[in-house]
């Protein structure tokens, strides 16, 4: 049975909403800042990219943040429309950033699987270095003055 584009959009919206929260560890969630930005791969928008924000130092109390870019490569964490969501976002500090985006054989992003009996063949589009916390060269520093980020990734 073919998948409904509306169903996929609803699932994506639900996942983005559920995953768009950064825990604050020992800090007050009210200190969290909304962030936004853009992800490109080879100069083109990287739609439906999973973006993880990991505290740069393990001893930091800030939690992990996660969101997914929209079809145009734009992402936001802690914002709904143009309004900030109090207590959602990332705590001020430094974060390593990992990116992951899988596509099917036709190049369309894969955001959900089929039936368990129907394996989905997908290929990672970002170089492996960007998909792992231990190796990613992407770092950001979140502060009240720094909440907009752009990740321009080249394959070579």
PAPABA-672915 format. One record per residue: residue in one letter; y, z, x of N, C-alpha, C in turn. Coordinates in Angstrom, 3 decimals. Last residue first. Example, Ala and Ser with C-alpha at 12.3 -4.5 7.8 and 13.67 -1.06 7.14 Angstrom:
2
[s [-2.250 7.080 12.850] [-1.060 7.140 13.670] [0.030 7.870 12.900]]
[a [-5.690 7.800 13.190] [-4.500 7.800 12.300] [-3.300 7.800 13.200]]
***
This chain:
156
[x [16.109 0.152 34.234] [15.861 0.039 35.674] [16.753 0.924 36.490]]
[x [16.933 0.735 31.681] [15.490 0.801 31.987] [15.216 0.726 33.478]]
[x [19.652 2.913 31.039] [19.188 1.618 31.550] [17.714 1.779 31.903]]
[x [21.531 4.562 28.565] [20.320 4.531 29.400] [19.980 3.090 29.766]]
[x [24.061 6.523 27.783] [23.825 5.103 28.043] [22.683 4.997 29.030]]
[x [25.089 8.799 25.623] [23.981 8.612 26.552] [23.688 7.123 26.648]]
[x [27.884 10.741 25.035] [27.333 9.391 24.971] [26.257 9.282 26.042]]
[x [29.337 13.354 23.053] [28.536 12.894 24.192] [28.017 11.491 23.944]]
[x [31.555 15.911 22.225] [31.220 14.500 22.003] [30.506 13.981 23.247]]
[x [32.388 18.412 22.950] [31.379 18.343 21.882] [30.979 16.904 21.537]]
[x [34.321 20.299 24.705] [33.361 19.232 25.016] [32.222 19.227 23.993]]
[x [35.840 22.468 24.087] [36.559 21.271 24.517] [35.627 20.082 24.730]]
[x [33.966 24.438 23.532] [34.880 24.035 22.455] [35.644 22.745 22.793]]
[x [31.041 23.010 25.123] [32.123 23.993 25.076] [33.043 23.578 23.933]]
[x [28.190 22.009 26.807] [28.805 22.187 25.497] [29.841 23.299 25.587]]
[x [27.340 19.721 29.098] [27.902 21.067 29.012] [28.667 21.140 27.698]]
[x [24.307 17.938 29.788] [25.591 18.081 29.114] [26.050 19.529 29.217]]
[x [22.283 15.594 31.535] [22.768 16.969 31.379] [24.090 16.931 30.631]]
[x [19.628 13.586 32.440] [20.713 13.773 31.483] [21.031 15.250 31.309]]
[x [17.421 13.182 33.948] [18.674 13.343 34.686] [19.863 13.626 33.751]]
[x [14.275 14.711 33.329] [15.445 14.015 32.792] [16.687 14.253 33.658]]
[x [12.044 16.142 34.196] [12.531 15.032 35.014] [13.821 14.381 34.522]]
[x [11.368 18.226 32.483] [11.335 18.483 33.927] [11.987 17.367 34.750]]
[x [11.440 17.046 29.928] [12.424 18.080 30.287] [12.505 18.273 31.806]]
[x [10.985 13.588 29.481] [10.433 14.879 29.906] [11.541 15.831 30.374]]
[x [12.103 11.156 28.996] [11.346 11.758 27.900] [10.836 13.159 28.228]]
[x [13.247 9.979 31.183] [14.149 10.501 30.157] [13.422 11.248 29.041]]
[x [11.084 9.037 32.669] [11.943 10.073 33.264] [12.845 10.727 32.209]]
[x [10.028 6.877 31.203] [9.381 8.196 31.148] [10.264 9.312 31.686]]
[x [12.496 4.918 29.494] [11.718 5.203 30.706] [11.225 6.652 30.670]]
[x [12.037 4.328 25.977] [12.821 4.906 27.069] [11.934 5.089 28.301]]
[x [10.143 3.407 24.171] [11.133 2.464 24.678] [11.964 3.015 25.829]]
[x [6.665 3.656 23.686] [7.897 4.371 24.029] [8.883 3.380 24.630]]
[x [4.952 2.067 21.067] [5.297 2.061 22.482] [6.611 2.797 22.675]]
[x [2.181 2.402 18.815] [3.604 2.485 19.113] [3.808 2.574 20.624]]
[x [0.037 1.946 16.205] [0.246 1.620 17.607] [1.741 1.596 17.867]]
[x [-1.399 4.211 14.123] [-0.178 3.445 14.311] [-0.013 3.213 15.810]]
[x [-4.545 4.234 12.427] [-3.735 4.565 13.596] [-2.517 3.639 13.704]]
[x [-5.539 5.254 9.518] [-4.879 4.045 10.016] [-4.006 4.397 11.214]]
[x [-6.400 7.681 8.696] [-7.441 6.723 9.044] [-6.866 5.415 9.587]]
[x [-4.049 8.992 7.997] [-4.763 9.425 9.194] [-5.842 8.427 9.638]]
[x [-1.682 6.448 7.091] [-2.750 7.355 6.709] [-3.482 7.778 7.977]]
[x [1.003 6.293 9.416] [0.346 5.844 8.192] [-0.657 6.891 7.763]]
[x [3.901 8.170 10.535] [2.595 7.536 10.678] [2.079 7.049 9.347]]
[x [7.338 7.498 11.155] [6.290 8.210 10.433] [4.990 7.457 10.633]]
[x [8.932 5.990 12.713] [9.391 7.347 12.418] [8.386 8.137 11.611]]
[x [9.285 3.523 14.966] [8.242 4.202 14.206] [8.715 5.632 13.986]]
[x [11.477 0.703 15.037] [11.197 2.112 15.341] [10.145 2.691 14.405]]
[x [10.192 -2.555 15.660] [10.817 -1.629 14.711] [10.485 -0.190 15.098]]
[x [8.798 -4.308 17.247] [10.037 -3.753 17.766] [10.763 -2.826 16.829]]
[x [6.349 -5.085 16.417] [7.446 -5.994 16.081] [8.794 -5.483 16.585]]
[x [4.686 -2.975 17.180] [4.536 -4.272 17.832] [5.650 -5.255 17.541]]
[x [6.992 -0.176 16.977] [5.715 -0.844 16.711] [5.707 -2.204 17.409]]
[x [8.444 2.290 19.152] [8.535 1.121 18.290] [7.144 0.536 18.087]]
[x [9.964 5.464 19.748] [8.787 4.601 19.770] [8.978 3.460 18.782]]
[x [11.933 7.339 21.765] [11.985 6.392 20.642] [10.781 5.472 20.772]]
[x [13.543 10.109 23.146] [12.277 9.438 22.870] [12.443 8.551 21.649]]
[x [15.173 12.080 25.591] [15.259 11.041 24.569] [13.893 10.405 24.379]]
[x [16.573 15.227 26.530] [15.478 14.255 26.559] [15.612 13.319 25.366]]
[x [18.860 16.980 28.468] [18.683 16.165 27.271] [17.505 15.220 27.476]]
[x [19.756 20.286 29.300] [19.075 19.065 29.690] [18.820 18.307 28.393]]
[x [22.875 21.988 28.993] [21.606 21.559 28.419] [21.075 20.313 29.124]]
[x [25.029 24.816 29.248] [24.517 23.564 29.802] [23.125 23.272 29.256]]
[x [27.170 26.103 26.568] [26.353 26.181 27.777] [25.888 24.812 28.217]]
[x [27.436 27.369 23.246] [28.095 26.881 24.461] [27.179 27.078 25.669]]
[x [24.743 26.444 21.079] [25.541 27.497 21.693] [26.240 26.907 22.916]]
[x [24.866 23.759 18.735] [24.394 24.316 20.000] [25.327 25.419 20.469]]
[x [24.229 23.962 15.251] [24.724 23.202 16.394] [24.114 23.779 17.648]]
[x [25.347 26.250 12.824] [24.392 25.205 13.202] [25.024 24.385 14.315]]
[x [27.322 27.991 12.038] [26.100 28.561 12.589] [25.062 27.538 12.996]]
[x [28.640 25.911 9.532] [28.777 27.140 10.304] [27.412 27.650 10.764]]
[x [28.922 22.635 9.821] [28.051 23.597 9.169] [28.069 24.854 10.036]]
[x [31.853 20.674 9.380] [31.014 21.495 10.238] [30.165 22.415 9.385]]
[x [32.121 17.521 7.784] [32.292 18.971 7.719] [31.339 19.679 8.672]]
[x [31.754 14.874 7.407] [32.825 15.253 8.334] [33.036 16.759 8.377]]
[x [28.332 15.044 7.093] [29.508 14.233 6.811] [30.566 14.551 7.848]]
[x [27.641 17.877 8.640] [27.192 17.153 7.448] [28.404 16.364 6.970]]
[x [26.651 19.078 11.812] [27.675 18.491 10.948] [26.997 17.834 9.766]]
[x [24.762 19.845 13.618] [25.672 20.875 13.117] [26.792 20.324 12.268]]
[x [24.736 16.990 15.365] [23.982 18.236 15.251] [24.970 19.303 14.807]]
[x [24.436 13.499 15.234] [25.255 14.697 15.021] [24.317 15.881 14.868]]
[x [24.527 10.142 16.532] [23.848 11.380 16.176] [24.868 12.482 15.959]]
[x [24.085 6.578 16.459] [24.951 7.766 16.384] [24.129 8.985 15.992]]
[x [22.513 4.331 16.301] [22.493 5.085 17.551] [23.361 6.334 17.543]]
[x [22.339 3.181 13.852] [23.361 2.631 14.748] [23.432 3.387 16.075]]
[x [20.469 4.665 12.465] [20.117 3.285 12.835] [21.116 2.666 13.808]]
[x [20.947 7.924 14.021] [20.805 7.038 12.868] [20.502 5.617 13.360]]
[x [18.975 10.149 16.069] [20.099 9.235 15.862] [19.852 8.389 14.620]]
[x [18.028 13.460 15.389] [17.616 12.069 15.488] [18.823 11.188 15.247]]
[x [17.762 16.624 17.129] [18.270 15.765 16.076] [17.742 14.354 16.306]]
[x [17.625 19.958 18.268] [16.931 18.676 18.066] [17.593 17.929 16.927]]
[x [17.904 22.551 20.697] [18.453 21.805 19.578] [17.747 20.469 19.478]]
[x [16.680 25.719 21.703] [16.562 24.266 21.766] [17.201 23.657 20.521]]
[x [18.939 28.490 22.365] [17.710 27.853 21.914] [17.754 26.348 22.085]]
[x [20.168 30.589 24.952] [20.394 29.534 23.964] [19.065 28.892 23.600]]
[x [19.726 32.333 26.981] [19.246 32.737 25.666] [19.465 31.671 24.601]]
[x [18.524 31.391 30.186] [19.570 31.379 29.179] [18.974 31.673 27.806]]
[x [16.380 31.107 31.848] [16.776 32.473 31.507] [17.900 32.520 30.470]]
[x [16.156 28.352 32.302] [15.164 29.018 31.435] [15.623 30.409 30.990]]
[x [18.941 26.320 32.114] [18.286 27.397 32.863] [17.390 28.170 31.900]]
[x [19.593 24.462 30.162] [19.403 24.008 31.547] [18.689 25.054 32.395]]
[x [17.999 24.297 27.020] [18.854 25.076 27.921] [18.537 24.694 29.372]]
[x [17.716 21.014 25.700] [17.005 22.156 26.270] [17.969 22.962 27.130]]
[x [17.749 18.940 23.061] [18.683 19.623 23.951] [18.019 20.921 24.405]]
[x [16.419 15.796 22.157] [16.201 17.234 22.326] [17.191 17.777 23.345]]
[x [16.303 13.210 19.914] [17.119 13.785 20.979] [16.875 15.284 21.001]]
[x [14.778 10.265 18.973] [14.654 11.727 18.917] [15.373 12.289 20.139]]
[x [16.355 7.483 17.570] [15.939 8.148 18.805] [15.877 9.652 18.557]]
[x [17.253 5.638 15.629] [16.086 6.481 15.385] [15.477 7.039 16.671]]
[x [18.766 3.168 17.737] [18.565 3.814 16.449] [17.243 4.551 16.374]]
[x [20.546 2.643 20.166] [19.139 3.064 20.110] [18.927 3.874 18.838]]
[x [22.686 -0.124 20.685] [22.430 1.135 19.970] [20.925 1.409 19.869]]
[x [22.589 -1.447 24.040] [22.446 -1.658 22.594] [22.170 -0.323 21.905]]
[x [22.566 -0.982 26.760] [23.816 -1.382 26.141] [23.769 -1.608 24.643]]
[x [20.012 -0.040 27.298] [20.392 -1.368 27.790] [21.627 -1.901 27.064]]
[x [20.500 1.992 24.676] [19.464 1.604 25.629] [19.760 0.161 26.019]]
[x [22.557 4.701 23.586] [22.306 3.282 23.756] [21.214 3.093 24.809]]
[x [23.720 7.083 21.348] [22.658 6.767 22.306] [22.517 5.253 22.358]]
[x [26.496 9.243 20.738] [25.876 7.921 20.618] [24.817 7.771 21.696]]
[x [27.590 12.203 18.961] [27.634 11.207 20.012] [26.882 9.947 19.674]]
[x [28.268 15.737 18.556] [28.021 14.391 18.043] [28.052 13.418 19.208]]
[x [27.955 19.191 17.594] [28.128 18.141 18.583] [27.808 16.794 17.932]]
[x [29.244 22.359 16.654] [28.692 21.069 16.240] [28.933 20.051 17.346]]
[x [28.336 25.380 18.281] [29.322 24.324 18.091] [28.643 23.046 17.604]]
[x [27.773 28.870 17.710] [27.282 27.502 17.888] [28.365 26.495 17.550]]
[x [28.651 31.341 17.003] [29.219 30.781 18.230] [28.792 29.330 18.443]]
[x [27.127 32.107 14.862] [28.499 31.689 14.570] [29.182 31.080 15.793]]
[x [24.847 33.113 15.925] [24.805 31.711 15.510] [26.205 31.205 15.188]]
[x [25.298 35.139 18.747] [25.522 34.965 17.315] [25.510 33.484 16.999]]
[x [22.619 35.194 21.177] [24.007 35.038 20.759] [24.093 34.947 19.247]]
[x [19.978 35.174 21.882] [20.631 36.460 21.747] [22.068 36.370 21.287]]
[x [19.262 32.154 20.275] [18.726 33.218 21.109] [19.438 34.522 20.836]]
[x [20.072 30.170 18.579] [21.066 30.714 19.483] [20.549 31.855 20.333]]
[x [18.717 26.958 17.801] [18.646 28.415 17.739] [19.595 28.970 18.776]]
[x [19.997 24.224 16.123] [19.753 24.823 17.425] [19.715 26.322 17.252]]
[x [18.967 21.747 13.960] [19.411 23.124 14.102] [19.048 23.630 15.474]]
[x [17.895 19.390 12.721] [19.240 19.463 13.265] [19.737 20.898 13.315]]
[x [15.513 19.260 11.453] [15.479 19.404 12.892] [16.862 19.580 13.492]]
[x [16.166 19.021 8.740] [15.371 20.149 9.192] [15.455 20.356 10.688]]
[x [17.665 16.620 8.809] [18.267 17.859 8.327] [17.493 19.070 8.829]]
[x [15.796 14.807 9.805] [17.047 15.015 10.526] [17.699 16.320 10.105]]
[x [13.836 14.972 7.803] [13.524 15.377 9.170] [14.791 15.667 9.956]]
[x [15.301 13.967 5.610] [14.745 15.316 5.584] [14.434 15.825 6.979]]
[x [15.876 11.390 6.482] [16.978 12.307 6.179] [16.489 13.750 6.168]]
[x [13.240 10.375 6.715] [14.110 10.467 7.887] [15.231 11.469 7.642]]
[x [12.450 10.503 4.013] [11.722 11.283 5.020] [12.583 11.459 6.258]]
[x [14.302 8.715 2.923] [14.278 10.115 2.484] [13.565 10.993 3.496]]
[x [13.580 6.364 4.240] [14.928 6.903 4.415] [14.978 8.368 4.008]]
[x [10.958 6.039 3.292] [11.189 6.233 4.722] [12.558 6.843 4.969]]
[x [11.529 5.659 0.576] [10.715 6.801 0.986] [10.942 7.101 2.467]]
[x [12.937 3.271 0.708] [13.617 4.474 0.200] [12.860 5.725 0.626]]
[x [11.066 1.474 1.572] [12.163 1.795 2.478] [12.912 3.038 2.026]]
[x [7.657 2.264 1.016] [8.962 2.041 0.402] [10.051 2.354 1.416]]
[x [4.905 0.645 2.452] [5.788 1.802 2.407] [7.132 1.413 1.812]]
[x [2.211 -0.903 0.705] [3.388 -0.959 1.554] [4.247 0.284 1.377]]
[x [-1.173 0.000 0.843] [0.000 0.000 0.000] [1.241 0.000 0.892]]
***
